[in-house]
Protein backbone atom coordinates (compact mmCIF):
# COMPACT_ATOMS: atom_id res chain seq x y z
CA UNK A 1 0.00 0.00 0.00
CA UNK A 2 1.42 3.34 -1.01
CA UNK A 3 0.91 6.43 1.06
CA UNK A 4 0.19 9.72 -0.45
CA UNK A 5 2.80 12.11 0.73
CA UNK A 6 1.48 15.24 2.23
CA UNK A 7 3.32 18.27 1.03
CA UNK A 8 4.54 20.65 3.63
CA UNK A 9 2.75 23.91 3.20
CA UNK A 10 4.59 27.05 3.99
CA UNK A 11 2.53 29.68 5.64
CA UNK A 12 2.87 32.83 3.68
CA UNK A 13 3.04 35.78 5.97
CA UNK A 14 0.59 38.41 4.92
CA UNK A 15 1.55 42.00 5.52
CA UNK A 16 -0.44 43.82 8.14
CA UNK A 17 -2.99 46.27 6.90
CA UNK A 18 -2.94 48.50 9.96
CA UNK A 19 0.45 49.19 11.43
CA UNK A 20 0.84 49.84 15.11
CA UNK A 21 3.31 52.12 16.81
CA UNK A 22 5.85 49.31 17.46
CA UNK A 23 5.86 48.41 13.75
CA UNK A 24 6.32 52.03 12.76
CA UNK A 25 9.07 52.59 15.34
CA UNK A 26 10.92 49.50 14.14
CA UNK A 27 10.73 50.66 10.53
CA UNK A 28 11.74 54.19 11.54
CA UNK A 29 14.85 52.84 13.29
CA UNK A 30 15.77 50.84 10.19
CA UNK A 31 15.46 53.94 8.00
CA UNK A 32 17.53 56.10 10.33
CA UNK A 33 20.19 53.40 10.74
CA UNK A 34 20.58 53.27 6.96
CA UNK A 35 21.54 56.95 6.82
CA UNK A 36 25.15 57.75 7.58
CA UNK A 37 25.18 61.51 7.91
CA UNK A 38 23.54 63.24 10.89
CA UNK A 39 21.83 65.93 8.79
CA UNK A 40 19.69 63.55 6.68
CA UNK A 41 18.98 61.54 9.85
CA UNK A 42 17.62 64.68 11.51
CA UNK A 43 15.44 65.55 8.51
CA UNK A 44 14.11 62.02 8.08
CA UNK A 45 13.48 61.67 11.83
CA UNK A 46 11.42 64.87 11.78
CA UNK A 47 9.48 63.83 8.66
CA UNK A 48 8.78 60.31 9.93
CA UNK A 49 7.79 61.52 13.40
CA UNK A 50 5.38 63.98 11.82
CA UNK A 51 3.88 61.25 9.61
CA UNK A 52 3.54 58.82 12.54
CA UNK A 53 1.80 61.49 14.63
CA UNK A 54 -0.62 62.17 11.77
CA UNK A 55 -1.14 58.45 11.02
CA UNK A 56 -1.88 57.62 14.67
CA UNK A 57 -4.25 60.57 15.02
CA UNK A 58 -6.43 59.38 12.15
CA UNK A 59 -9.03 56.66 12.68
CA UNK A 60 -7.28 53.28 12.28
CA UNK A 61 -6.21 53.61 8.67
CA UNK A 62 -4.57 50.90 6.62
CA UNK A 63 -1.03 51.73 5.55
CA UNK A 64 -1.58 51.86 1.81
CA UNK A 65 -1.38 54.21 -1.17
CA UNK A 66 -4.64 55.94 -0.24
CA UNK A 67 -3.29 56.87 3.18
CA UNK A 68 -0.12 58.28 1.67
CA UNK A 69 -2.22 60.34 -0.76
CA UNK A 70 -4.35 61.60 2.17
CA UNK A 71 -1.14 62.57 3.94
CA UNK A 72 0.01 64.43 0.84
CA UNK A 73 -3.29 66.33 0.81
CA UNK A 74 -2.77 67.10 4.51
CA UNK A 75 0.70 68.50 3.77
CA UNK A 76 -0.65 70.55 0.85
CA UNK A 77 -3.42 71.95 3.06
CA UNK A 78 -0.71 73.27 5.37
CA UNK A 79 0.58 75.22 2.35
CA UNK A 80 4.04 73.71 2.53
CA UNK A 81 6.39 74.24 -0.40
CA UNK A 82 6.38 71.46 -3.02
CA UNK A 83 10.02 70.66 -2.23
CA UNK A 84 9.21 70.25 1.45
CA UNK A 85 6.30 67.97 0.63
CA UNK A 86 8.53 65.84 -1.61
CA UNK A 87 11.15 65.49 1.12
CA UNK A 88 8.50 64.42 3.63
CA UNK A 89 6.99 61.93 1.18
CA UNK A 90 10.45 60.52 0.42
CA UNK A 91 10.83 59.76 4.13
CA UNK A 92 7.40 58.09 4.18
CA UNK A 93 8.38 56.07 1.09
CA UNK A 94 11.53 54.85 2.88
CA UNK A 95 9.40 54.02 5.92
CA UNK A 96 7.06 51.99 3.70
CA UNK A 97 10.03 50.20 2.13
CA UNK A 98 11.45 49.23 5.51
CA UNK A 99 8.01 48.15 6.77
CA UNK A 100 7.60 45.96 3.68
CA UNK A 101 11.09 44.54 4.14
CA UNK A 102 10.18 43.58 7.71
CA UNK A 103 6.93 42.00 6.49
CA UNK A 104 4.73 44.65 8.08
CA UNK A 105 3.47 46.33 4.93
CA UNK A 106 2.79 45.46 1.32
CA UNK A 107 5.58 45.69 -1.27
CA UNK A 108 2.98 47.27 -3.54
CA UNK A 109 2.97 50.35 -1.30
CA UNK A 110 6.75 50.50 -1.06
CA UNK A 111 7.22 50.33 -4.82
CA UNK A 112 4.63 52.94 -5.73
CA UNK A 113 5.54 56.44 -6.74
CA UNK A 114 3.05 59.18 -6.27
N, CA, C and O atoms as a printed pandas DataFrame, in Angstrom:
     atom_number atom_name residue_name chain_id  residue_number  x_coord  y_coord  z_coord
0              1         N          UNK        A               1    0.820   -1.165    0.000
1              2        CA          UNK        A               1    0.000    0.000    0.000
2              3         C          UNK        A               1    0.879    1.249    0.000
3              4         O          UNK        A               1    1.773    1.395    0.834
4              5         N          UNK        A               2    0.616    2.128   -0.930
5              6        CA          UNK        A               2    1.422    3.341   -1.010
6              7         C          UNK        A               2    0.691    4.490   -0.318
7              8         O          UNK        A               2   -0.521    4.664   -0.438
8              9         N          UNK        A               3    1.466    5.237    0.385
9             10        CA          UNK        A               3    0.913    6.427    1.057
10            11         C          UNK        A               3    1.056    7.636    0.148
11            12         O          UNK        A               3    2.023    7.796   -0.596
12            13         N          UNK        A               4    0.075    8.444    0.249
13            14        CA          UNK        A               4    0.193    9.722   -0.449
14            15         C          UNK        A               4    0.984   10.646    0.455
15            16         O          UNK        A               4    0.662   10.828    1.629
16            17         N          UNK        A               5    2.001   11.211   -0.106
17            18        CA          UNK        A               5    2.802   12.108    0.726
18            19         C          UNK        A               5    2.106   13.460    0.816
19            20         O          UNK        A               5    1.625   14.022   -0.169
20            21         N          UNK        A               6    2.081   13.929    2.002
21            22        CA          UNK        A               6    1.481   15.244    2.229
22            23         C          UNK        A               6    2.571   16.287    2.087
23            24         O          UNK        A               6    3.595   16.237    2.768
24            25         N          UNK        A               7    2.342   17.198    1.223
25            26        CA          UNK        A               7    3.316   18.272    1.033
26            27         C          UNK        A               7    3.295   19.219    2.220
27            28         O          UNK        A               7    2.251   19.502    2.808
28            29         N          UNK        A               8    4.445   19.680    2.539
29            30        CA          UNK        A               8    4.540   20.654    3.631
30            31         C          UNK        A               8    4.174   22.013    3.064
31            32         O          UNK        A               8    4.782   22.497    2.109
32            33         N          UNK        A               9    3.192   22.601    3.660
33            34        CA          UNK        A               9    2.751   23.914    3.204
34            35         C          UNK        A               9    3.437   24.988    4.024
35            36         O          UNK        A               9    3.441   24.966    5.255
36            37         N          UNK        A              10    4.002   25.901    3.313
37            38        CA          UNK        A              10    4.589   27.048    3.993
38            39         C          UNK        A              10    3.496   28.073    4.206
39            40         O          UNK        A              10    2.702   28.361    3.310
40            41         N          UNK        A              11    3.473   28.602    5.379
41            42        CA          UNK        A              11    2.531   29.681    5.638
42            43         C          UNK        A              11    3.134   30.956    5.073
43            44         O          UNK        A              11    4.235   31.367    5.441
44            45         N          UNK        A              12    2.399   31.555    4.190
45            46        CA          UNK        A              12    2.871   32.834    3.679
46            47         C          UNK        A              12    2.405   33.912    4.635
47            48         O          UNK        A              12    1.232   33.985    5.002
48            49         N          UNK        A              13    3.325   34.720    5.016
49            50        CA          UNK        A              13    3.037   35.776    5.975
50            51         C          UNK        A              13    2.462   36.969    5.238
51            52         O          UNK        A              13    3.132   37.600    4.420
52            53         N          UNK        A              14    1.231   37.260    5.537
53            54        CA          UNK        A              14    0.590   38.415    4.921
54            55         C          UNK        A              14    1.027   39.678    5.627
55            56         O          UNK        A              14    1.177   39.699    6.849
56            57         N          UNK        A              15    1.229   40.730    4.856
57            58        CA          UNK        A              15    1.549   41.999    5.516
58            59         C          UNK        A              15    0.344   42.513    6.289
59            60         O          UNK        A              15   -0.804   42.262    5.924
60            61         N          UNK        A              16    0.628   43.226    7.348
61            62        CA          UNK        A              16   -0.443   43.823    8.141
62            63         C          UNK        A              16   -1.056   44.965    7.360
63            64         O          UNK        A              16   -0.374   45.659    6.606
64            65         N          UNK        A              17   -2.331   45.148    7.546
65            66        CA          UNK        A              17   -2.987   46.272    6.904
66            67         C          UNK        A              17   -2.865   47.533    7.746
67            68         O          UNK        A              17   -2.645   48.628    7.229
68            69         N          UNK        A              18   -3.012   47.355    9.046
69            70        CA          UNK        A              18   -2.942   48.497    9.958
70            71         C          UNK        A              18   -1.708   48.342   10.818
71            72         O          UNK        A              18   -1.597   47.398   11.600
72            73         N          UNK        A              19   -0.790   49.264   10.673
73            74        CA          UNK        A              19    0.449   49.191   11.434
74            75         C          UNK        A              19    0.283   49.879   12.775
75            76         O          UNK        A              19   -0.344   50.932   12.885
76            77         N          UNK        A              20    0.856   49.261   13.781
77            78        CA          UNK        A              20    0.843   49.844   15.107
78            79         C          UNK        A              20    2.106   50.643   15.346
79            80         O          UNK        A              20    3.018   50.646   14.519
80            81         N          UNK        A              21    2.155   51.312   16.467
81            82        CA          UNK        A              21    3.309   52.125   16.809
82            83         C          UNK        A              21    4.601   51.310   16.882
83            84         O          UNK        A              21    5.629   51.795   16.411
84            85         N          UNK        A              22    4.604   50.087   17.453
85            86        CA          UNK        A              22    5.850   49.305   17.460
86            87         C          UNK        A              22    6.369   48.994   16.053
87            88         O          UNK        A              22    7.576   49.038   15.811
88            89         N          UNK        A              23    5.458   48.679   15.128
89            90        CA          UNK        A              23    5.864   48.410   13.746
90            91         C          UNK        A              23    6.473   49.655   13.113
91            92         O          UNK        A              23    7.503   49.582   12.442
92            93         N          UNK        A              24    5.837   50.780   13.329
93            94        CA          UNK        A              24    6.323   52.033   12.759
94            95         C          UNK        A              24    7.657   52.438   13.378
95            96         O          UNK        A              24    8.550   52.910   12.674
96            97         N          UNK        A              25    7.799   52.258   14.681
97            98        CA          UNK        A              25    9.070   52.593   15.341
98            99         C          UNK        A              25   10.204   51.704   14.854
99           100         O          UNK        A              25   11.330   52.165   14.667
100          101         N          UNK        A              26    9.900   50.424   14.648
101          102        CA          UNK        A              26   10.923   49.497   14.143
102          103         C          UNK        A              26   11.364   49.912   12.738
103          104         O          UNK        A              26   12.557   49.934   12.437
104          105         N          UNK        A              27   10.408   50.237   11.895
105          106        CA          UNK        A              27   10.726   50.660   10.531
106          107         C          UNK        A              27   11.462   51.992   10.536
107          108         O          UNK        A              27   12.380   52.200    9.743
108          109         N          UNK        A              28   11.064   52.891   11.427
109          110        CA          UNK        A              28   11.742   54.187   11.538
110          111         C          UNK        A              28   13.209   53.992   11.930
111          112         O          UNK        A              28   14.092   54.640   11.368
112          113         N          UNK        A              29   13.466   53.113   12.878
113          114        CA          UNK        A              29   14.846   52.838   13.295
114          115         C          UNK        A              29   15.669   52.291   12.138
115          116         O          UNK        A              29   16.833   52.654   11.970
116          117         N          UNK        A              30   15.061   51.417   11.341
117          118        CA          UNK        A              30   15.767   50.843   10.194
118          119         C          UNK        A              30   16.111   51.924    9.172
119          120         O          UNK        A              30   17.203   51.915    8.604
120          121         N          UNK        A              31   15.192   52.847    8.938
121          122        CA          UNK        A              31   15.457   53.939    8.003
122          123         C          UNK        A              31   16.597   54.803    8.520
123          124         O          UNK        A              31   17.538   55.100    7.784
124          125         N          UNK        A              32   16.518   55.206    9.773
125          126        CA          UNK        A              32   17.530   56.104   10.330
126          127         C          UNK        A              32   18.896   55.433   10.409
127          128         O          UNK        A              32   19.921   56.089   10.224
128          129         N          UNK        A              33   18.918   54.128   10.683
129          130        CA          UNK        A              33   20.190   53.400   10.739
130          131         C          UNK        A              33   20.840   53.291    9.364
131          132         O          UNK        A              33   22.056   53.131    9.260
132          133         N          UNK        A              34   20.031   53.377    8.310
133          134        CA          UNK        A              34   20.579   53.266    6.960
134          135         C          UNK        A              34   21.219   54.569    6.481
135          136         O          UNK        A              34   21.931   54.579    5.477
136          137         N          UNK        A              35   20.969   55.651    7.187
137          138        CA          UNK        A              35   21.536   56.951    6.817
138          139         C          UNK        A              35   22.820   57.187    7.604
139          140         O          UNK        A              35   22.858   56.988    8.818
140          141         N          UNK        A              36   23.847   57.601    6.922
141          142        CA          UNK        A              36   25.152   57.751    7.583
142          143         C          UNK        A              36   25.382   59.140    8.165
143          144         O          UNK        A              36   25.991   59.281    9.226
144          145         N          UNK        A              37   24.908   60.142    7.487
145          146        CA          UNK        A              37   25.176   61.513    7.908
146          147         C          UNK        A              37   24.113   61.997    8.894
147          148         O          UNK        A              37   22.939   61.662    8.743
148          149         N          UNK        A              38   24.505   62.779    9.897
149          150        CA          UNK        A              38   23.541   63.243   10.893
150          151         C          UNK        A              38   22.469   64.198   10.337
151          152         O          UNK        A              38   21.347   64.225   10.842
152          153         N          UNK        A              39   22.804   64.966    9.322
153          154        CA          UNK        A              39   21.830   65.928    8.791
154          155         C          UNK        A              39   20.637   65.231    8.124
155          156         O          UNK        A              39   19.495   65.576    8.428
156          157         N          UNK        A              40   20.863   64.263    7.226
157          158        CA          UNK        A              40   19.692   63.548    6.682
158          159         C          UNK        A              40   18.938   62.772    7.766
159          160         O          UNK        A              40   17.714   62.657    7.704
160          161         N          UNK        A              41   19.650   62.248    8.745
161          162        CA          UNK        A              41   18.981   61.542    9.847
162          163         C          UNK        A              41   18.020   62.481   10.564
163          164         O          UNK        A              41   16.894   62.099   10.882
164          165         N          UNK        A              42   18.461   63.697   10.816
165          166        CA          UNK        A              42   17.624   64.675   11.507
166          167         C          UNK        A              42   16.380   64.995   10.680
167          168         O          UNK        A              42   15.270   65.032   11.212
168          169         N          UNK        A              43   16.565   65.226    9.379
169          170        CA          UNK        A              43   15.439   65.548    8.509
170          171         C          UNK        A              43   14.452   64.393    8.386
171          172         O          UNK        A              43   13.240   64.591    8.462
172          173         N          UNK        A              44   14.980   63.185    8.194
173          174        CA          UNK        A              44   14.105   62.019    8.076
174          175         C          UNK        A              44   13.403   61.729    9.401
175          176         O          UNK        A              44   12.230   61.357    9.410
176          177         N          UNK        A              45   14.111   61.895   10.517
177          178        CA          UNK        A              45   13.480   61.668   11.830
178          179         C          UNK        A              45   12.292   62.615   12.005
179          180         O          UNK        A              45   11.215   62.203   12.435
180          181         N          UNK        A              46   12.503   63.883   11.667
181          182        CA          UNK        A              46   11.424   64.869   11.781
182          183         C          UNK        A              46   10.248   64.491   10.877
183          184         O          UNK        A              46    9.098   64.497   11.316
184          185         N          UNK        A              47   10.536   64.164    9.621
185          186        CA          UNK        A              47    9.475   63.826    8.661
186          187         C          UNK        A              47    8.709   62.579    9.082
187          188         O          UNK        A              47    7.482   62.540    9.002
188          189         N          UNK        A              48    9.436   61.563    9.528
189          190        CA          UNK        A              48    8.784   60.311    9.927
190          191         C          UNK        A              48    7.974   60.510   11.204
191          192         O          UNK        A              48    6.857   60.006   11.321
192          193         N          UNK        A              49    8.540   61.249   12.165
193          194        CA          UNK        A              49    7.792   61.522   13.399
194          195         C          UNK        A              49    6.497   62.267   13.103
195          196         O          UNK        A              49    5.455   61.980   13.692
196          197         N          UNK        A              50    6.571   63.222   12.187
197          198        CA          UNK        A              50    5.379   63.976   11.816
198          199         C          UNK        A              50    4.349   63.063   11.145
199          200         O          UNK        A              50    3.154   63.168   11.422
200          201         N          UNK        A              51    4.809   62.172   10.266
201          202        CA          UNK        A              51    3.882   61.247    9.611
202          203         C          UNK        A              51    3.256   60.300   10.628
203          204         O          UNK        A              51    2.049   60.063   10.589
204          205         N          UNK        A              52    4.064   59.755   11.537
205          206        CA          UNK        A              52    3.538   58.819   12.540
206          207         C          UNK        A              52    2.504   59.506   13.421
207          208         O          UNK        A              52    1.476   58.914   13.749
208          209         N          UNK        A              53    2.769   60.753   13.807
209          210        CA          UNK        A              53    1.798   61.493   14.628
210          211         C          UNK        A              53    0.494   61.671   13.861
211          212         O          UNK        A              53   -0.588   61.496   14.421
212          213         N          UNK        A              54    0.594   62.019   12.577
213          214        CA          UNK        A              54   -0.616   62.169   11.765
214          215         C          UNK        A              54   -1.322   60.827   11.598
215          216         O          UNK        A              54   -2.537   60.741   11.776
216          217         N          UNK        A              55   -0.574   59.782   11.258
217          218        CA          UNK        A              55   -1.136   58.454   11.016
218          219         C          UNK        A              55   -1.866   57.927   12.257
219          220         O          UNK        A              55   -2.955   57.362   12.148
220          221         N          UNK        A              56   -1.268   58.111   13.421
221          222        CA          UNK        A              56   -1.877   57.620   14.666
222          223         C          UNK        A              56   -3.063   58.475   15.112
223          224         O          UNK        A              56   -3.908   58.011   15.879
224          225         N          UNK        A              57   -3.130   59.710   14.640
225          226        CA          UNK        A              57   -4.248   60.569   15.020
226          227         C          UNK        A              57   -5.488   60.305   14.168
227          228         O          UNK        A              57   -6.600   60.656   14.562
228          229         N          UNK        A              58   -5.303   59.704   13.031
229          230        CA          UNK        A              58   -6.427   59.382   12.146
230          231         C          UNK        A              58   -7.102   58.105   12.639
231          232         O          UNK        A              58   -6.472   57.297   13.322
232          233         N          UNK        A              59   -8.372   57.918   12.301
233          234        CA          UNK        A              59   -9.027   56.659   12.678
234          235         C          UNK        A              59   -8.311   55.498   11.993
235          236         O          UNK        A              59   -8.012   55.581   10.802
236          237         N          UNK        A              60   -8.043   54.461   12.691
237          238        CA          UNK        A              60   -7.277   53.284   12.278
238          239         C          UNK        A              60   -7.262   53.060   10.770
239          240         O          UNK        A              60   -8.073   52.304   10.235
240          241         N          UNK        A              61   -6.351   53.712   10.107
241          242        CA          UNK        A              61   -6.212   53.612    8.673
242          243         C          UNK        A              61   -5.262   52.484    8.301
243          244         O          UNK        A              61   -4.320   52.181    9.033
244          245         N          UNK        A              62   -5.521   51.869    7.158
245          246        CA          UNK        A              62   -4.571   50.905    6.617
246          247         C          UNK        A              62   -3.395   51.682    6.049
247          248         O          UNK        A              62   -3.555   52.805    5.571
248          249         N          UNK        A              63   -2.214   51.081    6.103
249          250        CA          UNK        A              63   -1.028   51.733    5.555
250          251         C          UNK        A              63   -0.950   51.335    4.086
251          252         O          UNK        A              63   -0.367   50.309    3.737
252          253         N          UNK        A              64   -1.551   52.166    3.231
253          254        CA          UNK        A              64   -1.585   51.865    1.812
254          255         C          UNK        A              64   -1.443   53.164    1.016
255          256         O          UNK        A              64   -1.230   54.235    1.585
256          257         N          UNK        A              65   -1.565   53.052   -0.294
257          258        CA          UNK        A              65   -1.377   54.210   -1.166
258          259         C          UNK        A              65   -2.379   55.318   -0.856
259          260         O          UNK        A              65   -2.030   56.498   -0.901
260          261         N          UNK        A              66   -3.609   54.952   -0.544
261          262        CA          UNK        A              66   -4.642   55.944   -0.244
262          263         C          UNK        A              66   -4.270   56.778    0.968
263          264         O          UNK        A              66   -4.491   57.989    0.983
264          265         N          UNK        A              67   -3.709   56.142    1.978
265          266        CA          UNK        A              67   -3.293   56.867    3.181
266          267         C          UNK        A              67   -2.165   57.842    2.856
267          268         O          UNK        A              67   -2.148   58.973    3.342
268          269         N          UNK        A              68   -1.233   57.394    2.037
269          270        CA          UNK        A              68   -0.119   58.279    1.669
270          271         C          UNK        A              68   -0.650   59.464    0.862
271          272         O          UNK        A              68   -0.171   60.586    1.028
272          273         N          UNK        A              69   -1.623   59.231    0.001
273          274        CA          UNK        A              69   -2.219   60.336   -0.755
274          275         C          UNK        A              69   -2.977   61.288    0.177
275          276         O          UNK        A              69   -2.937   62.503   -0.015
276          277         N          UNK        A              70   -3.666   60.743    1.184
277          278        CA          UNK        A              70   -4.345   61.603    2.166
278          279         C          UNK        A              70   -3.327   62.431    2.942
279          280         O          UNK        A              70   -3.574   63.593    3.263
280          281         N          UNK        A              71   -2.188   61.827    3.238
281          282        CA          UNK        A              71   -1.138   62.567    3.943
282          283         C          UNK        A              71   -0.594   63.682    3.054
283          284         O          UNK        A              71   -0.313   64.782    3.530
284          285         N          UNK        A              72   -0.447   63.394    1.771
285          286        CA          UNK        A              72    0.012   64.429    0.841
286          287         C          UNK        A              72   -0.975   65.593    0.823
287          288         O          UNK        A              72   -0.570   66.755    0.841
288          289         N          UNK        A              73   -2.265   65.282    0.786
289          290        CA          UNK        A              73   -3.294   66.327    0.814
290          291         C          UNK        A              73   -3.200   67.127    2.111
291          292         O          UNK        A              73   -3.351   68.349    2.106
292          293         N          UNK        A              74   -2.952   66.434    3.216
293          294        CA          UNK        A              74   -2.773   67.104    4.510
294          295         C          UNK        A              74   -1.593   68.077    4.455
295          296         O          UNK        A              74   -1.689   69.209    4.929
296          297         N          UNK        A              75   -0.483   67.624    3.874
297          298        CA          UNK        A              75    0.699   68.495    3.765
298          299         C          UNK        A              75    0.405   69.694    2.863
299          300         O          UNK        A              75    0.812   70.817    3.161
300          301         N          UNK        A              76   -0.304   69.450    1.758
301          302        CA          UNK        A              76   -0.648   70.549    0.852
302          303         C          UNK        A              76   -1.589   71.549    1.514
303          304         O          UNK        A              76   -1.511   72.750    1.254
304          305         N          UNK        A              77   -2.481   71.048    2.373
305          306        CA          UNK        A              77   -3.417   71.950    3.056
306          307         C          UNK        A              77   -2.694   72.856    4.049
307          308         O          UNK        A              77   -3.199   73.918    4.415
308          309         N          UNK        A              78   -1.527   72.434    4.473
309          310        CA          UNK        A              78   -0.712   73.271    5.366
310          311         C          UNK        A              78    0.106   74.289    4.586
311          312         O          UNK        A              78    0.887   75.048    5.160
312          313         N          UNK        A              79   -0.083   74.296    3.271
313          314        CA          UNK        A              79    0.584   75.220    2.354
314          315         C          UNK        A              79    2.103   75.143    2.443
315          316         O          UNK        A              79    2.796   76.160    2.418
316          317         N          UNK        A              80    2.601   73.915    2.546
317          318        CA          UNK        A              80    4.043   73.713    2.526
318          319         C          UNK        A              80    4.547   73.803    1.090
319          320         O          UNK        A              80    3.797   73.553    0.146
320          321         N          UNK        A              81    5.800   74.156    0.929
321          322        CA          UNK        A              81    6.395   74.241   -0.400
322          323         C          UNK        A              81    6.447   72.847   -1.030
323          324         O          UNK        A              81    6.594   71.854   -0.318
324          325         N          UNK        A              82    6.328   72.766   -2.352
325          326        CA          UNK        A              82    6.376   71.460   -3.020
326          327         C          UNK        A              82    7.647   70.662   -2.690
327          328         O          UNK        A              82    7.593   69.441   -2.539
328          329         N          UNK        A              83    8.772   71.346   -2.579
329          330        CA          UNK        A              83   10.016   70.659   -2.225
330          331         C          UNK        A              83    9.959   70.051   -0.833
331          332         O          UNK        A              83   10.460   68.948   -0.614
332          333         N          UNK        A              84    9.361   70.750    0.092
333          334        CA          UNK        A              84    9.205   70.250    1.454
334          335         C          UNK        A              84    8.292   69.023    1.471
335          336         O          UNK        A              84    8.564   68.038    2.158
336          337         N          UNK        A              85    7.216   69.101    0.710
337          338        CA          UNK        A              85    6.295   67.968    0.625
338          339         C          UNK        A              85    7.007   66.757    0.045
339          340         O          UNK        A              85    6.833   65.642    0.537
340          341         N          UNK        A              86    7.807   66.962   -0.997
341          342        CA          UNK        A              86    8.530   65.845   -1.610
342          343         C          UNK        A              86    9.528   65.212   -0.654
343          344         O          UNK        A              86    9.681   63.991   -0.636
344          345         N          UNK        A              87   10.202   66.025    0.134
345          346        CA          UNK        A              87   11.152   65.485    1.123
346          347         C          UNK        A              87   10.403   64.656    2.160
347          348         O          UNK        A              87   10.854   63.573    2.530
348          349         N          UNK        A              88    9.275   65.152    2.626
349          350        CA          UNK        A              88    8.497   64.418    3.632
350          351         C          UNK        A              88    7.950   63.118    3.059
351          352         O          UNK        A              88    7.941   62.096    3.745
352          353         N          UNK        A              89    7.493   63.146    1.805
353          354        CA          UNK        A              89    6.988   61.928    1.181
354          355         C          UNK        A              89    8.104   60.929    0.892
355          356         O          UNK        A              89    7.873   59.720    0.917
356          357         N          UNK        A              90    9.309   61.421    0.620
357          358        CA          UNK        A              90   10.451   60.521    0.423
358          359         C          UNK        A              90   10.737   59.749    1.714
359          360         O          UNK        A              90   11.055   58.560    1.676
360          361         N          UNK        A              91   10.623   60.429    2.843
361          362        CA          UNK        A              91   10.834   59.760    4.131
362          363         C          UNK        A              91    9.739   58.724    4.375
363          364         O          UNK        A              91   10.023   57.640    4.885
364          365         N          UNK        A              92    8.506   59.038    4.023
365          366        CA          UNK        A              92    7.400   58.087    4.183
366          367         C          UNK        A              92    7.608   56.893    3.252
367          368         O          UNK        A              92    7.327   55.753    3.624
368          369         N          UNK        A              93    8.100   57.159    2.041
369          370        CA          UNK        A              93    8.379   56.070    1.094
370          371         C          UNK        A              93    9.440   55.122    1.656
371          372         O          UNK        A              93    9.312   53.902    1.546
372          373         N          UNK        A              94   10.489   55.692    2.258
373          374        CA          UNK        A              94   11.528   54.846    2.884
374          375         C          UNK        A              94   10.950   54.063    4.055
375          376         O          UNK        A              94   11.302   52.904    4.271
376          377         N          UNK        A              95   10.066   54.701    4.807
377          378        CA          UNK        A              95    9.402   54.024    5.921
378          379         C          UNK        A              95    8.577   52.848    5.397
379          380         O          UNK        A              95    8.597   51.763    5.980
380          381         N          UNK        A              96    7.860   53.063    4.308
381          382        CA          UNK        A              96    7.060   51.986    3.702
382          383         C          UNK        A              96    7.952   50.858    3.206
383          384         O          UNK        A              96    7.614   49.683    3.355
384          385         N          UNK        A              97    9.092   51.210    2.617
385          386        CA          UNK        A              97   10.028   50.201    2.125
386          387         C          UNK        A              97   10.544   49.340    3.274
387          388         O          UNK        A              97   10.588   48.115    3.167
388          389         N          UNK        A              98   10.930   49.980    4.363
389          390        CA          UNK        A              98   11.449   49.229    5.514
390          391         C          UNK        A              98   10.348   48.389    6.161
391          392         O          UNK        A              98   10.603   47.271    6.608
392          393         N          UNK        A              99    9.128   48.920    6.212
393          394        CA          UNK        A              99    8.014   48.150    6.768
394          395         C          UNK        A              99    7.725   46.934    5.901
395          396         O          UNK        A              99    7.429   45.859    6.421
396          397         N          UNK        A             100    7.809   47.093    4.587
397          398        CA          UNK        A             100    7.597   45.962    3.679
398          399         C          UNK        A             100    8.725   44.943    3.818
399          400         O          UNK        A             100    8.485   43.736    3.781
400          401         N          UNK        A             101    9.938   45.424    3.976
401          402        CA          UNK        A             101   11.088   44.535    4.136
402          403         C          UNK        A             101   10.966   43.708    5.415
403          404         O          UNK        A             101   11.407   42.559    5.464
404          405         N          UNK        A             102   10.372   44.294    6.438
405          406        CA          UNK        A             102   10.180   43.584    7.708
406          407         C          UNK        A             102    8.910   42.735    7.697
407          408         O          UNK        A             102    8.617   42.043    8.672
408          409         N          UNK        A             103    8.155   42.785    6.595
409          410        CA          UNK        A             103    6.932   42.000    6.494
410          411         C          UNK        A             103    5.727   42.661    7.127
411          412         O          UNK        A             103    4.701   42.014    7.339
412          413         N          UNK        A             104    5.839   43.934    7.428
413          414        CA          UNK        A             104    4.733   44.648    8.082
414          415         C          UNK        A             104    3.809   45.350    7.105
415          416         O          UNK        A             104    2.663   45.647    7.443
416          417         N          UNK        A             105    4.282   45.617    5.912
417          418        CA          UNK        A             105    3.468   46.328    4.926
418          419         C          UNK        A             105    3.636   45.657    3.565
419          420         O          UNK        A             105    4.524   44.829    3.366
420          421         N          UNK        A             106    2.785   46.026    2.663
421          422        CA          UNK        A             106    2.794   45.459    1.320
422          423         C          UNK        A             106    3.927   46.048    0.485
423          424         O          UNK        A             106    4.235   47.236    0.587
424          425         N          UNK        A             107    4.543   45.205   -0.343
425          426        CA          UNK        A             107    5.576   45.694   -1.272
426          427         C          UNK        A             107    4.951   46.613   -2.312
427          428         O          UNK        A             107    5.627   47.481   -2.864
428          429         N          UNK        A             108    3.667   46.424   -2.579
429          430        CA          UNK        A             108    2.976   47.274   -3.539
430          431         C          UNK        A             108    3.064   48.733   -3.096
431          432         O          UNK        A             108    3.283   49.621   -3.920
432          433         N          UNK        A             109    2.895   48.980   -1.817
433          434        CA          UNK        A             109    2.975   50.345   -1.301
434          435         C          UNK        A             109    4.399   50.881   -1.409
435          436         O          UNK        A             109    4.605   52.028   -1.804
436          437         N          UNK        A             110    5.369   50.062   -1.063
437          438        CA          UNK        A             110    6.753   50.503   -1.061
438          439         C          UNK        A             110    7.258   50.817   -2.465
439          440         O          UNK        A             110    8.122   51.679   -2.632
440          441         N          UNK        A             111    6.739   50.141   -3.458
441          442        CA          UNK        A             111    7.220   50.327   -4.820
442          443         C          UNK        A             111    6.455   51.366   -5.614
443          444         O          UNK        A             111    6.799   51.647   -6.762
444          445         N          UNK        A             112    5.442   51.930   -5.029
445          446        CA          UNK        A             112    4.629   52.936   -5.725
446          447         C          UNK        A             112    5.308   54.295   -5.660
447          448         O          UNK        A             112    5.966   54.639   -4.678
448          449         N          UNK        A             113    5.134   55.038   -6.706
449          450        CA          UNK        A             113    5.545   56.438   -6.743
450          451         C          UNK        A             113    4.281   57.266   -6.819
451          452         O          UNK        A             113    3.319   56.879   -7.483
452          453         N          UNK        A             114    4.275   58.389   -6.155
453          454        CA          UNK        A             114    3.050   59.185   -6.273
454          455         C          UNK        A             114    2.999   60.353   -5.415
455          456         O          UNK        A             114    2.014   61.091   -5.435
